[in-house]
Amino acid sequence: MAGSKSVWSLIVIPALITLAVTLLRLVGDLEHWPSPWFSNAAGGGGASVVLSIVGIHNQGGGRRSLGDSPRMPAAFFGRPPDAPEAIASDYPEEVWAYLNSATPAQPEMGTRRELLIAKWRSEGRIEQDGSPKGERRIESLSSNISHVRRLSIDELSDRIAMLLDVRATLSLMKRDLRAILLGLSAGHGNR
């Protein structure tokens, strides 16, 4: 039922409004109604513009809460959930172990998690200096979106970029696992 209401509000209502405005313009043109409202000249057709704006405004629908959203960046900053989550935001144990291990090529650089946090700090996405401003920033980036009153486009962009960084790091884990599996299957074929 909710899906049909969504289709109705997103497709059918604007289509009906467009059809009504088109028919109104056609009748106005054929009946030679006053030109400020139904002119074929540039800038003419003020009524159709007004009706289109009214239709778009009314079609917008109500505002709803996002609901529960994952808090995937929270684990990086040691922020466990305050309450049970509808969408779990913890990482599987194997993934978390991978993120908390150093790269074999550069173990002195720190863990993958530390490297990600350092990258975010250098890019200005976070300020882990203990200041109230820095804490608010980390809270907005790692909390459930529905619990944050207002999120700016920059905060959403930073959150997306941070999650993409995590994804890129984890894709290296997948690559390494693939290499291990290929090595195992090649070794198994030699027997």
N, C-alpha and C positions, 0 to 999 in steps of 0.2 A: 504494500500500500504506500509506504514512504517513497519507494522508487517511482511509482506512477505519479505521485504528487510532484516529485522532483522533475520528471520529464514534462509534466504539464506546465510547471512554472518556468522551466527553462526553454522549452521549444514551442509548445502550442500557444501559450499566451502571447509571446512576442510575435509569432506568425499571424495570429488573429489581429493584433494591433497593426502590424504592417499592412495586412490586407485591407483593413478598415481605412487606414490613411490613404492607401493607394486608390481605393474606390472613391473616397471623398475628393481626392485631387482630380480623378477622372471626371466625376460628375461636375465639379466646380469648373473645370476647363471646358467641358462640353456645354454647360449652361451659361458660360461667360460670367461667372460670378466676379465680384470686385477683384481687380488685379493685385492689390497689395496682399491679398490672402491666397490667390491661386494663380499667380503669374508664372509664365514659362521663362521669364527673364532671370538673369543671375540675381540671386538674393530674394527672388519671389517665393511664394509658397510659405509664408510665415505661419499660417495655421498648421500646416503639416509638420513644421519644425516644432511648434509648441506641443502639438498632440504627440509627436514622437518622444519628446522630453518627458511629458507626463506619463506616457506608457512605460518608458524605461525606468522612471522613478518608482512607479507603482509596482513594477515587475520585480524589483530588487528583493523583495521578501524580507522576513524578519531576521534579526540577528540571533545567533545561537552560540552557546558556549562550545568551545572545541572539545570539551570533555577531557578524559584522561589522556595524557600524551607521554611517550617514553622520555626518560631522563637519562639517556645514554651517557652524556658527558659527566654526570654526577659522580660516577665511580672514579674518574680520574682525579677528582679533588677530595676523595674520601668522604663523600656525602651520601650516607645511606638513606633510603626512603623513610619518611616519617610514618607512613601507614602502608598497608598492603596496596599494591598497584594492580590496576586492571591490565596494564600492558607492562610486563616485566622489563626492567631497565638494567638488569645485571647481565654480565657477560658469562658465557659458559666457562667452566674452570680451566679448560685447555687454552681458550683464547686469552683469558686473564693471565695465565702463566706465561704465555708467549709475549704479551704486552709488558709483563714485568721481568722479562729476561733481556739480557744484553745481546746485541748482534754479535755473532761469532767473529766477524771481520774486525770489529772495533769495540771490544768489551770495555775499554776505558772510557768510552763516550757516555755510558750510562744505559739504563734500560730503555726499551722502545717507548714506554709510557713517559719516562723523564724527557726523552728526546721530543716527543709530541708536545708536552707542556712547555718545553723551552722554545719550540717553534712557535707555538701560540703566543707566548710572551714576546718573542722578538717581532712578531707580526702585529703586536698591539691588540690582540684579541682578548687577552687577560692581563690583569695586574695582580700578581701574587705577592703583594708586599705587606699584607695584613691590614692595609688601610680600610676604613669603612667603604670608600668608593670601590676599591678592588674587590671587597667581599660582596658588595651589592652586584657588581658586574658578574662575578662567578655564580652568584645565586640566580641571576636572571638567565645565564647561559646553561645552567645545570638543573634548574627546577622544572617541575611540571608546568607546561605553558599555560594551562588553565588556571594555575594558582598565581601567576604573574599578572598584575593588573594590565599593564601596557608594555608591549614589546616593540621596539623600534625595528625598522627595516635593517639597520646595521646589526642589531643583536640577532635577528633571524639569519642574516647572511653569515655572521660569525659562527653561529651554531651549525649551520649547514656546512660551512667550510671545515669546521672542526670534525664533524662527523665524516666528511669526505676524506680528511687526513687519516682518521682511524680506519676507514674502509681501505684506503691505499696501503696502509701498514699491514692490515690483515690479508690483503691480496698477496702480499709477499709470503705470508704463512701458507696460503693455499698453493703458491708456486713451489715452495719448499716441500710441502707434503706430496705434491705431484711428482717431484724429482725423486723423493724417497720411494714412492710406490712404483715408479718406472724402474728404479734400481732393483727393487725387490722382485719385480716381475721378470726382469732380465736375468737376475741371478737364479731365479726359480726355473727358468727355461733352460739353463745350462746343465741341470741335473739329469 
